[in-house]
Amino acid sequence: MSVFPQEPFGPADRLEVDAVPLAVVRHEGITIADLRDVFDRGYRAIGALFADGSLSHAGPALAVYYGNPMKTFDLELGFPVVSGPAAPIESNGVTVTASALPAGTARATSVFGSYEGLGEAWRGLADRAAADGGQSRGVWIEVYVSDPDEAPEKLRTDLILPLA
């Protein structure tokens, strides 16, 4: 099963995540309160690199959280790309670097509606994974399948929980 399926995931689908190349903007030691500004600046910077041909887009926007997203955490936000940048690229005052999705076994689900419902959906996915003996690696991947300008009820976000 692909990490970027056309059809939504079920309540806790099992999948193998490949180390898909990414172009990302990295942030260390941030909180949820920082996200709006960080997302806007980062996605704009990477979008400019797609527009000028520096990078080739290969999938929807995503964010990879490292640590506890309810406290202080590290974040990579970006997009899957055909190949990551060979060296850091400055774009609109932001540094874009190469990364990859963390490969391995994961559980995934799709969430429809406002981003405010993601916390509850994450708890449900983690609980279902734990009930099956899965343990989080402390990495949380959100794939923003829908354009954020869609009406909230039309938004689809895929949640991917890599397991130890």
PyRosetta script that sets phi, psi and omega in degrees:
from pyrosetta import init, pose_from_sequence

init()
pose = pose_from_sequence("MSVFPQEPFGPADRLEVDAVPLAVVRHEGITIADLRDVFDRGYRAIGALFADGSLSHAGPALAVYYGNPMKTFDLELGFPVVSGPAAPIESNGVTVTASALPAGTARATSVFGSYEGLGEAWRGLADRAAADGGQSRGVWIEVYVSDPDEAPEKLRTDLILPLA")
pose.set_psi(1, 134.2)
pose.set_omega(1, -178.3)
pose.set_phi(2, -75.5)
pose.set_psi(2, 151.4)
pose.set_omega(2, 173.5)
pose.set_phi(3, -72.1)
pose.set_psi(3, -20.0)
pose.set_omega(3, -179.1)
pose.set_phi(4, -122.2)
pose.set_psi(4, 64.0)
pose.set_omega(4, -177.1)
pose.set_phi(5, -76.2)
pose.set_psi(5, 152.6)
pose.set_omega(5, 173.6)
pose.set_phi(6, -67.3)
pose.set_psi(6, -45.5)
pose.set_omega(6, -178.7)
pose.set_phi(7, -85.3)
pose.set_psi(7, 150.0)
pose.set_omega(7, 179.8)
pose.set_phi(8, -65.3)
pose.set_psi(8, 155.2)
pose.set_omega(8, 171.7)
pose.set_phi(9, -73.5)
pose.set_psi(9, 160.0)
pose.set_omega(9, 173.3)
pose.set_phi(10, -82.3)
pose.set_psi(10, -161.5)
pose.set_omega(10, -176.1)
pose.set_phi(11, -65.6)
pose.set_psi(11, -29.6)
pose.set_omega(11, -179.3)
pose.set_phi(12, -164.9)
pose.set_psi(12, 61.0)
pose.set_omega(12, -178.7)
pose.set_phi(13, -67.4)
pose.set_psi(13, 141.5)
pose.set_omega(13, 176.3)
pose.set_phi(14, -91.7)
pose.set_psi(14, 138.3)
pose.set_omega(14, 177.9)
pose.set_phi(15, -152.8)
pose.set_psi(15, 162.0)
pose.set_omega(15, 173.9)
pose.set_phi(16, -103.5)
pose.set_psi(16, 122.2)
pose.set_omega(16, -179.5)
pose.set_phi(17, -90.6)
pose.set_psi(17, 128.3)
pose.set_omega(17, 173.7)
pose.set_phi(18, -88.4)
pose.set_psi(18, 156.1)
pose.set_omega(18, 179.1)
pose.set_phi(19, -77.6)
pose.set_psi(19, 69.0)
pose.set_omega(19, -178.9)
pose.set_phi(20, -64.3)
pose.set_psi(20, 132.5)
pose.set_omega(20, 178.4)
pose.set_phi(21, -67.1)
pose.set_psi(21, 142.6)
pose.set_omega(21, -179.0)
pose.set_phi(22, -129.4)
pose.set_psi(22, 153.1)
pose.set_omega(22, 164.5)
pose.set_phi(23, -110.8)
pose.set_psi(23, 121.5)
pose.set_omega(23, -172.1)
pose.set_phi(24, -134.4)
pose.set_psi(24, 161.1)
pose.set_omega(24, 167.0)
pose.set_phi(25, -111.2)
pose.set_psi(25, 124.9)
pose.set_omega(25, -177.0)
pose.set_phi(26, -98.2)
pose.set_psi(26, 142.9)
pose.set_omega(26, 175.6)
pose.set_phi(27, -136.2)
pose.set_psi(27, 135.3)
pose.set_omega(27, 178.9)
pose.set_phi(28, -115.9)
pose.set_psi(28, 141.2)
pose.set_omega(28, 174.7)
pose.set_phi(29, 62.9)
pose.set_psi(29, 48.0)
pose.set_omega(29, 178.3)
pose.set_phi(30, -110.1)
pose.set_psi(30, 173.1)
pose.set_omega(30, 178.3)
pose.set_phi(31, -126.9)
pose.set_psi(31, 170.6)
pose.set_omega(31, 178.3)
pose.set_phi(32, -55.2)
pose.set_psi(32, -35.4)
pose.set_omega(32, -179.4)
pose.set_phi(33, -61.4)
pose.set_psi(33, -23.5)
pose.set_omega(33, -178.8)
pose.set_phi(34, -83.6)
pose.set_psi(34, -12.8)
pose.set_omega(34, -166.1)
pose.set_phi(35, -63.1)
pose.set_psi(35, -43.8)
pose.set_omega(35, -174.4)
pose.set_phi(36, -57.3)
pose.set_psi(36, -50.4)
pose.set_omega(36, -178.7)
pose.set_phi(37, -66.1)
pose.set_psi(37, -43.0)
pose.set_omega(37, -179.0)
pose.set_phi(38, -61.1)
pose.set_psi(38, -45.9)
pose.set_omega(38, -179.3)
pose.set_phi(39, -64.0)
pose.set_psi(39, -49.5)
pose.set_omega(39, -177.0)
pose.set_phi(40, -58.3)
pose.set_psi(40, -50.2)
pose.set_omega(40, -178.3)
pose.set_phi(41, -65.1)
pose.set_psi(41, -43.6)
pose.set_omega(41, -176.9)
pose.set_phi(42, -66.6)
pose.set_psi(42, -48.2)
pose.set_omega(42, -179.3)
pose.set_phi(43, -66.2)
pose.set_psi(43, -35.3)
pose.set_omega(43, 176.5)
pose.set_phi(44, -62.9)
pose.set_psi(44, -44.0)
pose.set_omega(44, -179.2)
pose.set_phi(45, -62.5)
pose.set_psi(45, -45.5)
pose.set_omega(45, -179.8)
pose.set_phi(46, -69.1)
pose.set_psi(46, -39.1)
pose.set_omega(46, 176.9)
pose.set_phi(47, -57.4)
pose.set_psi(47, -38.3)
pose.set_omega(47, 178.2)
pose.set_phi(48, -63.8)
pose.set_psi(48, -34.9)
pose.set_omega(48, 178.4)
pose.set_phi(49, -71.1)
pose.set_psi(49, -31.4)
pose.set_omega(49, 172.8)
pose.set_phi(50, -67.9)
pose.set_psi(50, -44.1)
pose.set_omega(50, -177.0)
pose.set_phi(51, -62.9)
pose.set_psi(51, -36.7)
pose.set_omega(51, -178.1)
pose.set_phi(52, -91.5)
pose.set_psi(52, 2.0)
pose.set_omega(52, 176.1)
pose.set_phi(53, 84.8)
pose.set_psi(53, 5.7)
pose.set_omega(53, 179.1)
pose.set_phi(54, -68.3)
pose.set_psi(54, -30.9)
pose.set_omega(54, 179.2)
pose.set_phi(55, -130.9)
pose.set_psi(55, 153.3)
pose.set_omega(55, 177.0)
pose.set_phi(56, -113.5)
pose.set_psi(56, 116.9)
pose.set_omega(56, -178.3)
pose.set_phi(57, -63.5)
pose.set_psi(57, 138.7)
pose.set_omega(57, -179.5)
pose.set_phi(58, -138.9)
pose.set_psi(58, 16.5)
pose.set_omega(58, 179.4)
pose.set_phi(59, 168.4)
pose.set_psi(59, -179.5)
pose.set_omega(59, -175.1)
pose.set_phi(60, -74.9)
pose.set_psi(60, 161.4)
pose.set_omega(60, 176.6)
pose.set_phi(61, -58.3)
pose.set_psi(61, 148.8)
pose.set_omega(61, 178.3)
pose.set_phi(62, -150.0)
pose.set_psi(62, 167.8)
pose.set_omega(62, 174.2)
pose.set_phi(63, -139.1)
pose.set_psi(63, 136.3)
pose.set_omega(63, 178.3)
pose.set_phi(64, -118.2)
pose.set_psi(64, 115.2)
pose.set_omega(64, -179.0)
pose.set_phi(65, -97.6)
pose.set_psi(65, 133.9)
pose.set_omega(65, 177.7)
pose.set_phi(66, -117.4)
pose.set_psi(66, 120.8)
pose.set_omega(66, -177.6)
pose.set_phi(67, 104.4)
pose.set_psi(67, -156.1)
pose.set_omega(67, -177.4)
pose.set_phi(68, -95.1)
pose.set_psi(68, 108.2)
pose.set_omega(68, -177.1)
pose.set_phi(69, -67.1)
pose.set_psi(69, -7.6)
pose.set_omega(69, 176.9)
pose.set_phi(70, -91.7)
pose.set_psi(70, -3.8)
pose.set_omega(70, 178.5)
pose.set_phi(71, -125.2)
pose.set_psi(71, -131.0)
pose.set_omega(71, 175.7)
pose.set_phi(72, -99.0)
pose.set_psi(72, 136.1)
pose.set_omega(72, -174.1)
pose.set_phi(73, -147.9)
pose.set_psi(73, 168.5)
pose.set_omega(73, 171.8)
pose.set_phi(74, -101.7)
pose.set_psi(74, 153.4)
pose.set_omega(74, -174.1)
pose.set_phi(75, -141.4)
pose.set_psi(75, 137.2)
pose.set_omega(75, 166.1)
pose.set_phi(76, -118.4)
pose.set_psi(76, 121.8)
pose.set_omega(76, 176.2)
pose.set_phi(77, -120.2)
pose.set_psi(77, 140.3)
pose.set_omega(77, -177.4)
pose.set_phi(78, 175.3)
pose.set_psi(78, -145.7)
pose.set_omega(78, -176.1)
pose.set_phi(79, -143.8)
pose.set_psi(79, 150.8)
pose.set_omega(79, 166.7)
pose.set_phi(80, -65.7)
pose.set_psi(80, 142.7)
pose.set_omega(80, -179.7)
pose.set_phi(81, -134.3)
pose.set_psi(81, 162.0)
pose.set_omega(81, 177.8)
pose.set_phi(82, -60.2)
pose.set_psi(82, -45.0)
pose.set_omega(82, 171.5)
pose.set_phi(83, -150.9)
pose.set_psi(83, 142.3)
pose.set_omega(83, -178.8)
pose.set_phi(84, -69.7)
pose.set_psi(84, 159.6)
pose.set_omega(84, 177.7)
pose.set_phi(85, -61.2)
pose.set_psi(85, 137.5)
pose.set_omega(85, -179.3)
pose.set_phi(86, -67.9)
pose.set_psi(86, -27.8)
pose.set_omega(86, 178.2)
pose.set_phi(87, -143.6)
pose.set_psi(87, 159.5)
pose.set_omega(87, 177.4)
pose.set_phi(88, -55.5)
pose.set_psi(88, 142.3)
pose.set_omega(88, 178.9)
pose.set_phi(89, -120.6)
pose.set_psi(89, 131.6)
pose.set_omega(89, 174.1)
pose.set_phi(90, -87.1)
pose.set_psi(90, 131.9)
pose.set_omega(90, 179.3)
pose.set_phi(91, -145.1)
pose.set_psi(91, 118.6)
pose.set_omega(91, 179.7)
pose.set_phi(92, 53.3)
pose.set_psi(92, 38.7)
pose.set_omega(92, 178.3)
pose.set_phi(93, 77.0)
pose.set_psi(93, 12.7)
pose.set_omega(93, -178.2)
pose.set_phi(94, -123.7)
pose.set_psi(94, 140.7)
pose.set_omega(94, 178.7)
pose.set_phi(95, -92.7)
pose.set_psi(95, 125.4)
pose.set_omega(95, 178.9)
pose.set_phi(96, -108.5)
pose.set_psi(96, 130.0)
pose.set_omega(96, -177.8)
pose.set_phi(97, -129.2)
pose.set_psi(97, 170.3)
pose.set_omega(97, 176.9)
pose.set_phi(98, -84.5)
pose.set_psi(98, 149.3)
pose.set_omega(98, 173.2)
pose.set_phi(99, -155.7)
pose.set_psi(99, -170.3)
pose.set_omega(99, 176.5)
pose.set_phi(100, -154.2)
pose.set_psi(100, 151.9)
pose.set_omega(100, 173.2)
pose.set_phi(101, -61.6)
pose.set_psi(101, 143.2)
pose.set_omega(101, 176.9)
pose.set_phi(102, -70.0)
pose.set_psi(102, 115.0)
pose.set_omega(102, -175.9)
pose.set_phi(103, -72.8)
pose.set_psi(103, 151.3)
pose.set_omega(103, 174.9)
pose.set_phi(104, 134.7)
pose.set_psi(104, -173.2)
pose.set_omega(104, -179.2)
pose.set_phi(105, -71.2)
pose.set_psi(105, 142.4)
pose.set_omega(105, 179.6)
pose.set_phi(106, -150.3)
pose.set_psi(106, 166.8)
pose.set_omega(106, 168.8)
pose.set_phi(107, -115.7)
pose.set_psi(107, 146.7)
pose.set_omega(107, -176.8)
pose.set_phi(108, -141.9)
pose.set_psi(108, 151.8)
pose.set_omega(108, 174.3)
pose.set_phi(109, -147.2)
pose.set_psi(109, 160.9)
pose.set_omega(109, 175.4)
pose.set_phi(110, -111.0)
pose.set_psi(110, 140.4)
pose.set_omega(110, -179.2)
pose.set_phi(111, -120.2)
pose.set_psi(111, 133.1)
pose.set_omega(111, 177.9)
pose.set_phi(112, -112.4)
pose.set_psi(112, 134.6)
pose.set_omega(112, 178.5)
pose.set_phi(113, 117.1)
pose.set_psi(113, -169.1)
pose.set_omega(113, -175.6)
pose.set_phi(114, -57.7)
pose.set_psi(114, 150.6)
pose.set_omega(114, 177.1)
pose.set_phi(115, -63.5)
pose.set_psi(115, -19.0)
pose.set_omega(115, 179.1)
pose.set_phi(116, -62.3)
pose.set_psi(116, -22.1)
pose.set_omega(116, -179.7)
pose.set_phi(117, -85.9)
pose.set_psi(117, 0.1)
pose.set_omega(117, -175.3)
pose.set_phi(118, -68.8)
pose.set_psi(118, -36.4)
pose.set_omega(118, -179.8)
pose.set_phi(119, -58.8)
pose.set_psi(119, -47.2)
pose.set_omega(119, 179.1)
pose.set_phi(120, -64.5)
pose.set_psi(120, -40.2)
pose.set_omega(120, 179.1)
pose.set_phi(121, -64.6)
pose.set_psi(121, -39.6)
pose.set_omega(121, 177.0)
pose.set_phi(122, -61.9)
pose.set_psi(122, -43.8)
pose.set_omega(122, 179.0)
pose.set_phi(123, -60.3)
pose.set_psi(123, -42.7)
pose.set_omega(123, 179.5)
pose.set_phi(124, -64.0)
pose.set_psi(124, -42.4)
pose.set_omega(124, 179.5)
pose.set_phi(125, -65.8)
pose.set_psi(125, -44.0)
pose.set_omega(125, 179.3)
pose.set_phi(126, -62.9)
pose.set_psi(126, -40.2)
pose.set_omega(126, 178.7)
pose.set_phi(127, -64.7)
pose.set_psi(127, -43.2)
pose.set_omega(127, 179.1)
pose.set_phi(128, -65.1)
pose.set_psi(128, -40.1)
pose.set_omega(128, 178.1)
pose.set_phi(129, -64.5)
pose.set_psi(129, -43.3)
pose.set_omega(129, -179.8)
pose.set_phi(130, -64.5)
pose.set_psi(130, -37.6)
pose.set_omega(130, 179.0)
pose.set_phi(131, -62.3)
pose.set_psi(131, -26.4)
pose.set_omega(131, 177.8)
pose.set_phi(132, -95.5)
pose.set_psi(132, 10.5)
pose.set_omega(132, 178.7)
pose.set_phi(133, 87.4)
pose.set_psi(133, 7.1)
pose.set_omega(133, 178.9)
pose.set_phi(134, -85.4)
pose.set_psi(134, 143.0)
pose.set_omega(134, 179.0)
pose.set_phi(135, -124.6)
pose.set_psi(135, 130.6)
pose.set_omega(135, -179.8)
pose.set_phi(136, -62.2)
pose.set_psi(136, 146.2)
pose.set_omega(136, 173.4)
pose.set_phi(137, -88.9)
pose.set_psi(137, 4.1)
pose.set_omega(137, -176.3)
pose.set_phi(138, 79.6)
pose.set_psi(138, 22.9)
pose.set_omega(138, 177.6)
pose.set_phi(139, -123.6)
pose.set_psi(139, 135.4)
pose.set_omega(139, -176.1)
pose.set_phi(140, -132.6)
pose.set_psi(140, 121.7)
pose.set_omega(140, -176.6)
pose.set_phi(141, -113.1)
pose.set_psi(141, 127.0)
pose.set_omega(141, 173.4)
pose.set_phi(142, -113.6)
pose.set_psi(142, 126.1)
pose.set_omega(142, 177.2)
pose.set_phi(143, -110.4)
pose.set_psi(143, 119.3)
pose.set_omega(143, -175.2)
pose.set_phi(144, -92.3)
pose.set_psi(144, 86.0)
pose.set_omega(144, -174.2)
pose.set_phi(145, -64.4)
pose.set_psi(145, -39.3)
pose.set_omega(145, -178.5)
pose.set_phi(146, -91.5)
pose.set_psi(146, 154.4)
pose.set_omega(146, 172.8)
pose.set_phi(147, -66.8)
pose.set_psi(147, 133.7)
pose.set_omega(147, -177.5)
pose.set_phi(148, -63.9)
pose.set_psi(148, -13.0)
pose.set_omega(148, 177.9)
pose.set_phi(149, -84.1)
pose.set_psi(149, -4.5)
pose.set_omega(149, 176.0)
pose.set_phi(150, -62.8)
pose.set_psi(150, 157.6)
pose.set_omega(150, 173.0)
pose.set_phi(151, -60.5)
pose.set_psi(151, 141.5)
pose.set_omega(151, -175.5)
pose.set_phi(152, -50.7)
pose.set_psi(152, -37.8)
pose.set_omega(152, -178.0)
pose.set_phi(153, -70.1)
pose.set_psi(153, -14.0)
pose.set_omega(153, 180.0)
pose.set_phi(154, -99.4)
pose.set_psi(154, -2.3)
pose.set_omega(154, -177.9)
pose.set_phi(155, -71.5)
pose.set_psi(155, 139.8)
pose.set_omega(155, 172.4)
pose.set_phi(156, -126.1)
pose.set_psi(156, 126.2)
pose.set_omega(156, 176.2)
pose.set_phi(157, -125.1)
pose.set_psi(157, 127.0)
pose.set_omega(157, 176.0)
pose.set_phi(158, -95.4)
pose.set_psi(158, 131.0)
pose.set_omega(158, 178.9)
pose.set_phi(159, -106.6)
pose.set_psi(159, 130.1)
pose.set_omega(159, -179.3)
pose.set_phi(160, -125.9)
pose.set_psi(160, 122.4)
pose.set_omega(160, -177.5)
pose.set_phi(161, -111.9)
pose.set_psi(161, 99.2)
pose.set_omega(161, 176.0)
pose.set_phi(162, -63.7)
pose.set_psi(162, 139.5)
pose.set_omega(162, -175.6)
pose.set_phi(163, -111.7)
pose.set_psi(163, 149.2)
pose.set_omega(163, 177.8)
pose.set_phi(164, -78.7)
pose.dump_pdb("model.pdb")
